[in-house]
Amino acid sequence: MARQRATSAGFPIAGSKETAIALIALVGIAAHLVFRYLLGLEEQIHRWPLVVTLLVGGAPLVFDLARKLLRAEFGSDLLAGISIVVSVILGEYLAGVLVVLMLSGGTALESFALGQASSVLKALSKRMPSVAHRKRDSRIEDGPLDAVAVDDVLVVYPHETCPVDGVVVDGHGVMDESYLTGEPFEMSKAPGSDVLSGAINGESALTIRAVRRAVDSRYARIMDVMRETEQKRPRMRRLGDRLGAVYTPIAVALALVAWAASGDPVRFLAVLVVATPCPLLIAIPVAIIGAISLAARRSIIIKNPAVLEQIETCRTIILDKTGTLTYGAPKLTDQVCDPSWAARDLLALVASLENYSKHPLASAIVQAARGDGLRLAQASEVSERPGEGLRGIVAGRRVEVTGRGQVSRLGLEFEKRLPPQSHGLECHVLVDGRYAATYFFHDRPRDDSHSFVSHLGPKHRFSRVMLVSGDRETEVRYLAEQVGITEVFAGQSPEDKVAIVVAETRNANTLFLGDGINDAPALMAATVGVAFGQRSDITTEAAGAVIMDASLQRVDEFFHLSRRLRAIALQSAVGGMAASVVGMLFAAAGHLSPVAGALLQEVIDVLAVLNALRVALPPKRLSDY
């Protein structure tokens, strides 16, 4: 609850405060102009809106800046705070309010940029139901979602959103889990099948048993990620701080020289007002918004705006295999069956069970069966525990689909019946506890995998390209040869992947590109983690950016978006500061009053922002391979 109170409607509370101060400043300036020029009131009256604005809006800003100063945080907004204080001391209230407007407006824009980073997750949050249909004996009672407990039996009606994570106890149907898993197909459900909160039910009602409370479900975890994303501060804003660290002392020194040379403290204020670094405070967040917007239109979701800057510093790229460099859609290429089984009969039996699985090999088996015109039966008691394979009952037979390691554990008799390993993927079928068949699969590399890998060094300055996978070494090295990667790590567990990423990150900034739940720890350990295809919310939580469209070209576009953002942001910031320096020289010479300086700074801001807006305009080409 504390985290929920810390945010509001897509903006952090801090951002809402800055937005309110900007609106107060606008109202104060408008009231001052009306009182002074339209009503012709005397000075003591028409200055009151400005005084009130400085008390209500300026004082909190100056207080926040003072706290930063005490913590030795010398950011680019320090000049703005000095300008506000000096304007009050010298009675230049209008100039002070204009600075308040510039400062608060920039911070509000930055908060808006953070809100944009999680817009996809916000849209997802609107789909969650608030009511659950709890089954008690023969009655169904509607109650609040928060009241659902573990082991409660719920009914999910047709076309409803599943309220909690659970297991089907009665009914057969399908659920659309694409919003949560990235899988484009509806998943069949039978007794024993897992269901995800947030999935949309199909035509049939399903009775489920809750395995988690609503607050602990997958959907709730996604919402937690959204709130955390909103509270993160874009690293590109820190670029402004670094530029401001150089710019601020130069501006203060020039203002002091102007004061000392003229003996007029108003010149000190005029120089500082012109020097207020709004191109840093406003243009850079605007550029971030533009980059996030353009990325979203290219199916690239920026969860953490920091990655837009960090990606340019990465010199080692670590790639997952399945679903990243390959299509993640294996094809059934061979069936080695026990003589007691006809290949078509066994395939129909296995496909009937695999129809309830989300494993990449499952879809290959189902497609092969449907391609042969086989009729699939319903399954029951479906179970798919990690590391144990898929189990269930089909047509009265207990069917199990598992890996070579699991079969070997059953004894030497079983192991001797297994065919030799090949380059491709494989799974083994047991029926009623007896070996029945081995299926072989092949997952071909993406058409552009080789060209993508080969251009990473020349075009994006990656000095090392590594392939890290949990698959067998023969399969991984076979792919590596095809795509042109020499550094290969096969048979790696999620813990092994993390160890590799951590070790490499000690030597250089790393980019990890993966697509599965087992990649989540490595995504978090890397300097930049990019989730490919959004197969799970866990992967999404760990990544700084999510490539929704499963395409390596989108990854390359992400690289170019980052480079383009940085270039345009620097143009706006440095160009704006250069223009401000010219204005400061005029103010130091006595040719600009504080109010005129503030207005000039507003013109500079507009030019810097207009240039920053170019980030959102799609260039003719965003890829170079």
ChimeraX attribute file (.defattr): number of C-alpha atoms within 10 A of each C-alpha:
attribute: neighborCount
match mode: 1-to-1
recipient: residues
	/A:1	5
	/A:2	6
	/A:3	9
	/A:4	9
	/A:5	9
	/A:6	13
	/A:7	18
	/A:8	14
	/A:9	9
	/A:10	19
	/A:11	22
	/A:12	22
	/A:13	16
	/A:14	16
	/A:15	25
	/A:16	19
	/A:17	18
	/A:18	24
	/A:19	22
	/A:20	16
	/A:21	25
	/A:22	26
	/A:23	17
	/A:24	23
	/A:25	30
	/A:26	17
	/A:27	15
	/A:28	24
	/A:29	21
	/A:30	14
	/A:31	16
	/A:32	22
	/A:33	17
	/A:34	14
	/A:35	19
	/A:36	16
	/A:37	10
	/A:38	9
	/A:39	10
	/A:40	12
	/A:41	14
	/A:42	10
	/A:43	11
	/A:44	7
	/A:45	13
	/A:46	20
	/A:47	22
	/A:48	16
	/A:49	23
	/A:50	26
	/A:51	20
	/A:52	15
	/A:53	26
	/A:54	28
	/A:55	12
	/A:56	14
	/A:57	24
	/A:58	27
	/A:59	16
	/A:60	15
	/A:61	21
	/A:62	20
	/A:63	12
	/A:64	11
	/A:65	21
	/A:66	16
	/A:67	11
	/A:68	14
	/A:69	13
	/A:70	9
	/A:71	9
	/A:72	9
	/A:73	14
	/A:74	17
	/A:75	19
	/A:76	25
	/A:77	22
	/A:78	21
	/A:79	24
	/A:80	26
	/A:81	25
	/A:82	19
	/A:83	27
	/A:84	26
	/A:85	18
	/A:86	22
	/A:87	25
	/A:88	17
	/A:89	11
	/A:90	12
	/A:91	14
	/A:92	20
	/A:93	24
	/A:94	25
	/A:95	26
	/A:96	32
	/A:97	31
	/A:98	25
	/A:99	30
	/A:100	29
	/A:101	23
	/A:102	24
	/A:103	24
	/A:104	25
	/A:105	23
	/A:106	26
	/A:107	22
	/A:108	25
	/A:109	22
	/A:110	25
	/A:111	27
	/A:112	22
	/A:113	26
	/A:114	29
	/A:115	24
	/A:116	26
	/A:117	27
	/A:118	24
	/A:119	20
	/A:120	14
	/A:121	20
	/A:122	18
	/A:123	9
	/A:124	16
	/A:125	16
	/A:126	8
	/A:127	14
	/A:128	18
	/A:129	16
	/A:130	10
	/A:131	15
	/A:132	22
	/A:133	20
	/A:134	23
	/A:135	17
	/A:136	11
	/A:137	7
	/A:138	6
	/A:139	8
	/A:140	14
	/A:141	13
	/A:142	12
	/A:143	13
	/A:144	12
	/A:145	19
	/A:146	13
	/A:147	12
	/A:148	22
	/A:149	15
	/A:150	14
	/A:151	14
	/A:152	17
	/A:153	22
	/A:154	26
	/A:155	22
	/A:156	20
	/A:157	17
	/A:158	16
	/A:159	15
	/A:160	19
	/A:161	21
	/A:162	26
	/A:163	29
	/A:164	32
	/A:165	23
	/A:166	26
	/A:167	24
	/A:168	24
	/A:169	19
	/A:170	17
	/A:171	13
	/A:172	20
	/A:173	19
	/A:174	22
	/A:175	25
	/A:176	21
	/A:177	22
	/A:178	18
	/A:179	17
	/A:180	21
	/A:181	20
	/A:182	17
	/A:183	16
	/A:184	10
	/A:185	13
	/A:186	16
	/A:187	21
	/A:188	18
	/A:189	27
	/A:190	25
	/A:191	21
	/A:192	22
	/A:193	23
	/A:194	21
	/A:195	26
	/A:196	21
	/A:197	22
	/A:198	27
	/A:199	27
	/A:200	23
	/A:201	24
	/A:202	22
	/A:203	13
	/A:204	15
	/A:205	18
	/A:206	25
	/A:207	23
	/A:208	28
	/A:209	24
	/A:210	24
	/A:211	19
	/A:212	18
	/A:213	20
	/A:214	21
	/A:215	15
	/A:216	12
	/A:217	19
	/A:218	20
	/A:219	24
	/A:220	18
	/A:221	15
	/A:222	20
	/A:223	18
	/A:224	16
	/A:225	18
	/A:226	22
	/A:227	22
	/A:228	17
	/A:229	23
	/A:230	24
	/A:231	19
	/A:232	17
	/A:233	16
	/A:234	23
	/A:235	17
	/A:236	23
	/A:237	22
	/A:238	17
	/A:239	19
	/A:240	27
	/A:241	21
	/A:242	15
	/A:243	18
	/A:244	24
	/A:245	17
	/A:246	11
	/A:247	21
	/A:248	23
	/A:249	12
	/A:250	14
	/A:251	25
	/A:252	18
	/A:253	14
	/A:254	21
	/A:255	26
	/A:256	20
	/A:257	15
	/A:258	25
	/A:259	19
	/A:260	13
	/A:261	12
	/A:262	15
	/A:263	12
	/A:264	12
	/A:265	15
	/A:266	23
	/A:267	27
	/A:268	29
	/A:269	33
	/A:270	32
	/A:271	34
	/A:272	34
	/A:273	36
	/A:274	36
	/A:275	33
	/A:276	31
	/A:277	31
	/A:278	30
	/A:279	33
	/A:280	31
	/A:281	27
	/A:282	28
	/A:283	33
	/A:284	34
	/A:285	28
	/A:286	27
	/A:287	30
	/A:288	33
	/A:289	27
	/A:290	22
	/A:291	30
	/A:292	30
	/A:293	21
	/A:294	18
	/A:295	22
	/A:296	19
	/A:297	12
	/A:298	16
	/A:299	17
	/A:300	24
	/A:301	28
	/A:302	28
	/A:303	30
	/A:304	23
	/A:305	27
	/A:306	20
	/A:307	24
	/A:308	27
	/A:309	20
	/A:310	17
	/A:311	21
	/A:312	18
	/A:313	17
	/A:314	21
	/A:315	20
	/A:316	25
	/A:317	23
	/A:318	26
	/A:319	21
	/A:320	23
	/A:321	25
	/A:322	23
	/A:323	23
	/A:324	22
	/A:325	27
	/A:326	19
	/A:327	17
	/A:328	19
	/A:329	19
	/A:330	22
	/A:331	21
	/A:332	23
	/A:333	16
	/A:334	12
	/A:335	17
	/A:336	14
	/A:337	19
	/A:338	17
	/A:339	9
	/A:340	8
	/A:341	12
	/A:342	11
	/A:343	15
	/A:344	14
	/A:345	12
	/A:346	20
	/A:347	25
	/A:348	23
	/A:349	24
	/A:350	27
	/A:351	25
	/A:352	25
	/A:353	30
	/A:354	26
	/A:355	22
	/A:356	27
	/A:357	22
	/A:358	15
	/A:359	14
	/A:360	15
	/A:361	24
	/A:362	25
	/A:363	21
	/A:364	20
	/A:365	25
	/A:366	24
	/A:367	17
	/A:368	18
	/A:369	23
	/A:370	14
	/A:371	9
	/A:372	12
	/A:373	11
	/A:374	18
	/A:375	12
	/A:376	19
	/A:377	14
	/A:378	16
	/A:379	27
	/A:380	22
	/A:381	15
	/A:382	24
	/A:383	21
	/A:384	20
	/A:385	8
	/A:386	7
	/A:387	10
	/A:388	14
	/A:389	17
	/A:390	23
	/A:391	26
	/A:392	24
	/A:393	20
	/A:394	22
	/A:395	12
	/A:396	10
	/A:397	13
	/A:398	19
	/A:399	25
	/A:400	26
	/A:401	25
	/A:402	19
	/A:403	17
	/A:404	16
	/A:405	12
	/A:406	15
	/A:407	21
	/A:408	14
	/A:409	10
	/A:410	11
	/A:411	10
	/A:412	10
	/A:413	11
	/A:414	15
	/A:415	16
	/A:416	10
	/A:417	14
	/A:418	18
	/A:419	13
	/A:420	6
	/A:421	13
	/A:422	13
	/A:423	16
	/A:424	21
	/A:425	21
	/A:426	20
	/A:427	17
	/A:428	24
	/A:429	26
	/A:430	19
	/A:431	19
	/A:432	12
	/A:433	12
	/A:434	13
	/A:435	19
	/A:436	24
	/A:437	25
	/A:438	22
	/A:439	20
	/A:440	21
	/A:441	21
	/A:442	20
	/A:443	24
	/A:444	18
	/A:445	21
	/A:446	18
	/A:447	13
	/A:448	15
	/A:449	20
	/A:450	17
	/A:451	14
	/A:452	20
	/A:453	20
	/A:454	15
	/A:455	15
	/A:456	19
	/A:457	16
	/A:458	9
	/A:459	10
	/A:460	18
	/A:461	14
	/A:462	19
	/A:463	13
	/A:464	17
	/A:465	20
	/A:466	18
	/A:467	22
	/A:468	23
	/A:469	26
	/A:470	19
	/A:471	18
	/A:472	17
	/A:473	16
	/A:474	16
	/A:475	20
	/A:476	23
	/A:477	20
	/A:478	12
	/A:479	24
	/A:480	20
	/A:481	12
	/A:482	12
	/A:483	21
	/A:484	15
	/A:485	18
	/A:486	13
	/A:487	13
	/A:488	18
	/A:489	20
	/A:490	19
	/A:491	16
	/A:492	17
	/A:493	15
	/A:494	16
	/A:495	13
	/A:496	18
	/A:497	26
	/A:498	20
	/A:499	16
	/A:500	17
	/A:501	26
	/A:502	18
	/A:503	13
	/A:504	17
	/A:505	18
	/A:506	9
	/A:507	10
	/A:508	15
	/A:509	20
	/A:510	27
	/A:511	29
	/A:512	27
	/A:513	28
	/A:514	31
	/A:515	28
	/A:516	22
	/A:517	18
	/A:518	17
	/A:519	26
	/A:520	26
	/A:521	21
	/A:522	28
	/A:523	30
	/A:524	20
	/A:525	22
	/A:526	28
	/A:527	22
	/A:528	28
	/A:529	28
	/A:530	30
	/A:531	33
	/A:532	28
	/A:533	24
	/A:534	28
	/A:535	21
	/A:536	21
	/A:537	21
	/A:538	22
	/A:539	28
	/A:540	29
	/A:541	24
	/A:542	24
	/A:543	32
	/A:544	24
	/A:545	28
	/A:546	28
	/A:547	26
	/A:548	18
	/A:549	16
	/A:550	20
	/A:551	19
	/A:552	20
	/A:553	17
	/A:554	20
	/A:555	22
	/A:556	18
	/A:557	18
	/A:558	28
	/A:559	17
	/A:560	20
	/A:561	23
	/A:562	22
	/A:563	17
	/A:564	19
	/A:565	25
	/A:566	22
	/A:567	13
	/A:568	20
	/A:569	30
	/A:570	21
	/A:571	18
	/A:572	27
	/A:573	28
	/A:574	18
	/A:575	17
	/A:576	26
	/A:577	26
	/A:578	15
	/A:579	19
	/A:580	27
	/A:581	19
	/A:582	13
	/A:583	23
	/A:584	29
	/A:585	19
	/A:586	17
	/A:587	28
	/A:588	26
	/A:589	14
	/A:590	17
	/A:591	14
	/A:592	20
	/A:593	21
	/A:594	26
	/A:595	21
	/A:596	16
	/A:597	26
	/A:598	26
	/A:599	17
	/A:600	18
	/A:601	28
	/A:602	19
	/A:603	13
	/A:604	24
	/A:605	26
	/A:606	17
	/A:607	17
	/A:608	29
	/A:609	24
	/A:610	15
	/A:611	20
	/A:612	29
	/A:613	21
	/A:614	18
	/A:615	26
	/A:616	20
	/A:617	11
	/A:618	15
	/A:619	10
	/A:620	6
	/A:621	8
	/A:622	16
	/A:623	14
	/A:624	12
	/A:625	13
